Amino acid sequence: MPTSRNRIIVPALLLLLLAVVIAGLLVGGRDTPDGGAAPEPSASATVGGGGDVGAAPSADSPGSPAPEDAEAPDLLRRIEGDPMAAGPHDAPVGVVVYSDFSCPYCRQWAQETQPALLDYAAEGRVRIEWRDVSILGEDSTRAAMAAAAAAQQGRYTEYQELLFADMDARSPEQLTALAEQVGLDVEQFTTDLDAPEVVSVVRGNMQEAQAVSLQSTPSFIVDGTPVVGAQPTEVFVELIESALAGAT
């Protein structure tokens, strides 16, 4: 993994500004649905406080797109070769995904909507960057660490799929079994679970989420527009197509 992955990409002063700007957007998107609500169970897991890298108790709450005129700062890192990203680093449209492996609505989005965005990424038109956060306790943290370790071997999305398919598989033995199922080098995977660079990735993603006052998962920034909750695929396609049209 490039050494630049071990840094917090956005400078501290900018993060303070981002927190002020985006906090109201994300909170507003969560608390004031504006008619674009997804079918049940489209909702989000709400962030609480405490924990080493952000673990916290949560409650479920309805998710919704942010107001149409809301804008969020560009948090894309666009690091070439980032193993927790899909699509060209210079793709015209970027999507940042804040997700928790213990959140059922994150699983819903990953299973129902993410494939459509991966198609855009495969076409070179969208850059997807995942920020796995651990707001729902120790299981979330272990899963995020395991996903980052799988990313070290270039199998992030495959491992992510298995984590969401079995949300009870969170013990060290179960996570290792998933690694074997994906075809990873299990010895290397086990070593990477505690590697400083993996710890740095997980902690850095959580610190970024806290710095921008993330309120719930899943949350997204789609070409500068915040979206909160497991919204229907059409919501993301519309935003992406609009951004692509504006980029031409």
Residue pairs with C-beta under 8 A, 6 or more apart in sequence:
1 83
1 151
1 152
1 197
1 201
2 79
2 81
2 82
4 79
5 79
5 82
5 197
5 200
5 201
6 196
6 197
6 200
6 201
6 204
7 204
8 15
8 204
8 207
8 208
9 77
9 79
9 208
10 18
10 75
10 208
10 211
14 73
15 208
15 211
15 212
16 211
17 73
18 72
18 73
18 75
18 211
18 212
19 211
19 212
19 213
21 72
21 73
22 72
22 73
22 212
22 213
22 226
23 212
23 213
23 215
25 66
25 67
25 70
25 71
25 72
25 226
26 66
26 212
26 213
26 214
26 215
26 216
26 219
26 226
26 228
27 213
27 215
28 66
28 67
28 70
29 63
29 64
29 65
29 66
29 67
29 70
29 226
29 227
29 228
29 229
30 44
30 46
30 61
30 62
30 63
30 64
30 215
30 216
30 228
30 229
32 64
33 62
33 64
34 64
34 65
34 67
36 64
36 65
36 231
36 235
37 62
37 63
37 64
38 63
38 229
38 230
38 231
38 232
38 235
39 232
41 104
41 105
41 108
41 230
42 62
42 63
42 105
42 108
42 229
42 230
42 231
42 232
43 60
43 61
43 62
43 63
43 105
43 229
43 230
44 60
44 61
44 62
44 63
44 103
44 105
44 216
44 217
44 218
44 219
44 228
44 229
44 230
45 58
45 59
45 60
45 61
45 100
45 102
45 103
45 104
45 105
45 106
45 135
45 136
45 216
45 217
46 58
46 59
46 60
46 61
46 215
46 216
47 54
47 56
47 58
47 135
47 209
47 214
47 215
47 216
47 217
48 56
48 57
48 58
48 135
49 56
50 56
51 134
51 135
51 137
51 141
52 141
53 134
53 141
53 144
53 202
53 203
53 206
54 133
54 134
54 135
54 206
54 209
54 210
55 134
55 135
55 136
55 137
55 138
55 140
55 141
56 135
56 136
56 137
57 136
57 137
58 135
58 136
60 105
61 216
62 229
63 105
63 216
63 218
63 228
63 229
63 230
63 231
64 228
64 229
64 231
65 225
65 227
65 228
65 229
65 231
65 235
66 225
66 226
66 227
66 228
70 225
70 226
71 224
71 225
72 221
72 224
72 225
72 226
73 224
74 94
74 221
74 224
75 96
75 208
75 212
75 221
76 94
76 96
76 127
76 129
77 85
77 129
78 89
78 90
78 94
78 127
79 85
79 89
80 89
81 89
82 89
82 129
83 151
83 152
83 154
83 156
84 129
84 130
84 132
84 147
84 148
84 151
84 156
84 201
85 127
85 128
85 129
85 130
86 118
86 121
86 122
86 127
86 128
86 157
87 120
87 121
87 122
87 124
87 125
87 126
87 127
87 128
88 124
88 127
89 127
90 127
91 121
91 124
91 125
91 126
91 127
92 125
92 126
92 243
92 244
92 247
93 120
93 125
93 126
93 127
93 222
93 223
93 240
93 243
93 244
93 247
94 126
94 127
94 128
94 129
94 221
94 223
95 117
95 126
95 127
95 128
95 129
95 220
95 221
95 222
95 223
95 236
95 240
96 129
96 131
96 220
96 221
97 114
97 128
97 129
97 130
97 131
97 218
97 220
98 131
98 133
98 209
98 214
98 217
98 218
98 219
98 220
99 106
99 109
99 110
99 130
99 131
99 132
99 133
99 217
99 218
100 106
100 132
100 133
100 134
100 135
100 136
100 140
100 144
100 217
100 218
101 132
101 139
101 140
101 143
101 144
101 147
101 160
101 163
101 164
101 167
102 136
102 137
102 139
102 140
102 143
102 167
102 170
103 136
103 140
103 217
103 218
104 167
105 217
105 218
105 229
105 230
106 164
106 217
106 218
106 230
107 164
107 167
108 230
109 218
109 230
109 231
110 160
110 161
110 164
111 164
112 230
112 233
113 230
113 231
113 232
113 233
113 236
116 233
116 236
116 237
117 126
117 128
117 236
117 240
118 128
118 157
120 126
120 240
121 127
121 128
125 240
125 244
126 240
130 156
130 160
131 205
131 208
131 209
132 143
132 144
132 147
132 148
132 202
132 205
133 140
133 144
133 205
133 206
133 209
133 214
133 217
134 140
134 141
134 143
134 144
134 202
134 206
135 206
135 209
135 214
135 217
139 170
141 202
142 170
142 171
142 172
142 175
143 163
143 170
143 175
144 202
144 205
145 193
145 198
145 199
145 202
146 159
146 163
146 175
146 178
146 179
146 189
146 193
147 156
147 159
147 160
147 163
148 192
148 198
148 201
148 202
149 179
149 189
149 192
149 193
149 195
149 198
150 156
150 158
150 159
150 160
150 179
150 182
150 184
150 189
151 159
151 201
152 188
152 189
152 192
152 195
152 197
152 198
153 184
153 185
153 188
153 189
153 192
155 182
155 183
155 184
158 182
159 178
159 179
159 182
159 184
162 169
162 178
162 181
162 182
163 169
163 178
166 174
166 178
168 174
169 175
169 177
169 178
172 193
175 193
176 186
176 189
176 190
179 186
179 189
180 186
192 198
215 228
216 228
216 229
218 228
218 229
218 230
219 226
219 227
219 228
219 229
220 226
220 227
220 228
220 236
221 227
222 236
222 239
222 240
222 243
223 239
223 240
223 243
225 239
227 235
227 236
227 239
